[in-house]
């Protein structure tokens, strides 16, 4: 934050603000000098110089240090209202103050520059590590569906007359599944980039949450038939004012994540309700849950738990959190004592007061 301040403020404004800080400290000290003496005033002015050194560039800080020394001499060191210094003790005080103020300014700025450099290096290393993780994930996650598509197409082209209609339909289904997998990964990458750039803004409209949940469940179960998804519609969420696209992405990634990382025949329970002016969504399962030491990490970008199946970019849950926060909501995760995981989402939203059945 400190480096951002001095980079975003023009040099002229730094001079003006820095000198204003010194003048305010001097004026305040002037009214109370009878109670604290000019030696205490010297400490106050030194503190003001240190404050400017924490925020601004070196030249404005050095000017502020010199200005504070001149003010200390003229207004506080006797005889006041003159630059004359009568005693050797006061002269030594003035020279020591000027020296300490200058050294303090330079050292503070140098320390800040070193901290900024280390922070930039750490951010670069983190960015490189994230990109390496992403590339490693994509190398598998994209290669597999691409190989499936190419292999299926080659098989159809080379053996079209030999294959039965059932075999051809099966190959087309594999191509469709692989294509959807590719599309999902590309969509996740685009969404994460837009979230990071702050480009995604919610577009609020009336959404039938029950219908949306059914649509997401059908989209997932068409590709995975090994888990049981349980959802009972709730009339309390028939019409809610929010961004349906954002909510669809949240639900899809949570349900897909539960289906992908849990054993066969796992039961996934989806509950929706409206309480305290919030849309409340609970998605739980009776699977294996999450390791306790990794629960705080699962929403991080590119994070994949140890021991999970290969594939995936580790973006699903981070996208869920990003879209939830974009709707001013919050998401929490906890393990269920009897086994499994429980995601709890609360999103502030307005609900329709219209009676849909009467309108129908």
TAMO-V670361 format. One line per field, one symbol per residue. psi: psi as a letter, one per 30 degrees, with the letter a starting at -180 (. if undefined). Layout:
# TAMO-V670361
psi->???
This chain:
# TAMO-V670361
psi->eeeeefefkleeeeeeeeeeeeeeeeeeeefgfffflfeeeeeeeeeeeeeeefelleeeeeeeeeeeeeeeeefekkklhlgkkeleeeeeeeeeeeeeeeeeeeeeeeeeeeeeeeeeeeeeeeeeeeeeeeeeeeeeeeeeeeeeeeeeeeeeefgeffkleeeeeeeeeeeeeeeeeeeeeeeeeeeeeeeefgfjkkjklkkjeeeeeeeeeeeefffjgfljkkkkkkffhejkjajeeeeeeeeeeeeeeeeeglllgkkkkkkkljkhgkkkkkjllhbfakkeffeffffkkgkkkkfllllkfgfeeeeeeeeeefggalklklkkefkaljkkkkjklkkkfkjeeee.
